Amino acid sequence: MKIKAVDLFCGAGGLTHGLKKAGIEVSAGYDIEETCRFAFEYNNGSQFINKDITTLDGKEVSSHLKNADITLLAGCAPCQPFSTYGRTKNKKKDDKWALLYSFSRIIDECQPDIITMENVPGLMAQNVFKDFLRNLKKHGYFTEYKIIFCPDYGLPQTRKRLVLLASKIGPITLIEPTHTKGNYITVQDAIAGLPVINAGTSDANDPLHRSSSLSPLNLKRIIASKPGGDWHDWPIDLRANCHLKDSGKFFRSVYGRMSWDEPSPTITTQCYGFGNGRFGHPEQNRAISLREAALLQTFPKNYRFFGVGENLDIASLAKMIGNAVPVKLGEVIGRSIVKHLI
């Protein structure tokens, strides 16, 4: 049985790579960020199409799903409007709200057999998601959606995600969790053994294993930091002014080190900065490297994000990595679809 998929909002290819590991052919991926082309095509052997989803015609999507026994439309619309970091007082004016409606329109136009969507849990309470579900029901899809805790499925980060599966064939469910608290994959499992590097340097054999530089003050702060601790471990003279205010108690993970024996926090587009969250290396005096961030996102060690001679800045690469659907989660979704069809 040949399953063929198109990945909307494909980015650097995390979801596509996971689906392929589960045995699903991904013929094409769409994304508005041209910088993702190399990573998507080089690692997945699929076509990258630089196009705005809001202008995409469903007939074009269908052209990439020809000669398949089962067709799949997959995607993770950028989640900024629904995340706790990205909410604004005037949500209706945020253009990103249109992306999920565009996803729904493309479903109308190409009628795939199966649909999957992954996003932040906050989306579930929004009207745009309720409209999305109503549209699926109108077209005869069986749906399941749930919020999952990623360590339960073998991911080494405490990410929570909303995962939706829909099928015209019959009821469809996500596979059962594969891990429990006693055997969660940890930071040590994911990144231990990489060459030691200093802040602001990179590994000569792996240009993605690079870490951002630290100011003299932040170097003192990370030296004073303990794995799993917070800025309360620092001497008073190293604490920022915001830490001395009452509101500072709500940001205890900022300027924190990860712990070797636990999953990491959620990897974000800001994961390269020590001051952006608990992104300090467990023992080296630096923020995690881009390669370490990619490994925590379960990309393979040999996954390449830029070509020879390309010079992408650290923020652009972190955006690709942090925005990606973790590869392992993509594989879990793919395995659930394959099991549904057996």
Residue, then its C-alpha position, 0 to 999 in steps of 0.5 A: m500500500k503506497i502512502k503519499a504525503v504533502d507537508l504544508f509548513c514543512g520548514a527544515g523537514g522534521l515532520t517529513h523526516g519522521l514520516k519517512k522513517a515510518g515508511i511514508e513517502v513525502s513527495a513535496g513540502y511547502d514553506i514560505e522560508e526559502t532558507c529551509r530549502f537545502a535542509f528539506e531537500y538534502n536530507n529527505g530527497s523531496q521537493f521543496i516549494n517556496k510558496d505562501i500557503t494562503t495563495l496555494d491552490g489545492k489542485e497543485v497539492s493534489s498533483h503531488l499526490k498522484n498514483a498513491d493508494i492513500t493520500l496524506l496532508a500533513g502540516c504544522a501551521p506556525c504557532q505564534p498566535f496560539s503560544t503563551y509567548g506570542r499572544t497579543k491583545n488584538k489576535k484577530k489582526d494577526d495574519k497567522w490566524a489565516l494559516l489554519y483557515s488556509f489549511s482547511r481550504i486546501i483540505d476542501e480542495c484536494q480531499p486527502d484520505i488522511i490528515t495530521m496536524e501538530n501544534v501548541p496546546g493553546l490552539m485547542a481553545q481557539n475558535v479557529f481550531k473549532d472551525f477546523l474540526r467542524n470542516l473535517k466533520k462536514h467532509g466525513y472525517f473521523t478525528e482524534y486530537k489530544i495533548i501529548f507530553c513528548p517524553d512519553y513518546g521517547l523525546p528528550q524534551t518536556r514539550k507538550r503538543l496538540v496532535l490531530l489525526a483525521s481519516k475518511i477510512g475509519p476511526i484513527t488513534l495515536i499509538e500508545p505511549t512508549h515511555t514512562k517517567g522511569n525510562y524517559i530519554t534524558v539530555q545525557d542520552a541525547i547530547a553526551g559525547l559531543p566534542v567540548i567547545n567554548a562559548g562563541t566557538s564551534d567544532a572544526n568537524d561539525p559547523l553546526h556544533r557551535s555555541s553563541s558567545l557570552s558577555p563577561l557578566n554572563l560567563k560569571r553567571i553560568i559559572a555560578s549556575k547549577p544543573g537544574g538550578d536558577w539565578h537564586d544560586w548566584p551571588i547577589d551582585l550577579r543578579a539582574n535588576c528584574h530578578l530583584k523585583d517581585s515579578g522575577k520569581f516567575f522567571r526562574s528558568v531564565y539563565g538556567r542550566m539543563s540537567w543531565d538526568e532529565p529531559s530538556p525544556t522545550i527547544t525554542t527558536q531562542c535556544y541558542g541564548f543562555g539568557n533566553g531560558r534553561f538553555g545552559h549546557p549541564e556542565q560546560n560554561r556556555a549555552i547549548s550548541l545548535r547541534e545539541a538543540a537539533l539532537l534534542q529535537t531528535f534530528p539525526k546527528n548527520y542532518r545538515f541544515f546548510g550547504v557547503g559555502e553557505n554562511l547562515d547566522i546562528a539565529s536563522l539556524a536556531k529558528m529552523i531547528g526550534n520551529a521544527v516538528p521533532v523528528k521522533l514525533g513525526e515518526v510517532i504520527g507516521r507509525s500511527i497512520v500506518k497502524h491505522l491502515i493495516 
